[in-house]
Amino acid sequence: SDHLRTRHPLTKEDSFDLTFGQRSGTVMTPRQKTLQAALELPMLATYPQAPSVSVGDSDEAKKQKLLAMYQEFALDLHAGMYLTQLTSSRDYSDIHCQLMEDLTTLKLDQNNGQIIEFPLKNVSKVYRIVKNDDSRRLAAGRAPSCTEQIVVVEFMRRKLAFVFQQLHVSQRFLICMELLIRRAQQKQETKVLRSLTPAFPPQVRSPARTAAASAAYGSAA
């Protein structure tokens, strides 16, 4: 159940920001290299731009920067990271999120003995919203830091809301999560197409053979 275990101020630094971008310069394990090689961008009509894109970048350079960010994010999430969740009761909870070995399932440990798996292929919508503090605090001259960036991952019967303090961090999470979701859905579509392909194609009977079979049936009758 989504209940608060520990409250904490939203002024602390994003836990996600502490894990993102630390992989550069580290030696990758053979398994990480295998996972990275398997992570190609899904097929999209248009691709989002990574925050690191420059004005003069070519389309190919933009795509390579997006791929690098996407792969780095997926490897970080596969290793596991702590994120802040906004629960259905409007409480804040630190949860451990991890991308499972198939890279298509998100596993959430809510620190209450429950571990829940969410297949990304079942996501119906992912979006980002901005939540300001109540009007009294804003009227009192609160700084813009009271603004929350919330990324919502919506399933058929449940929503997961992740809270971030920094805009660029929430953008990275949103972009990369959507790419992982599209990848999972496209993999599922491929599996469905394969399952619908008959193992043995139907045999086309020639007219001559059909006529001979009909004549044989008639003589037998």
Order of alpha helices (4+ residues) and beta strands (2+ residues): alpha-alpha-alpha-beta-beta-beta-beta-beta-alpha-beta-beta-alpha-alpha
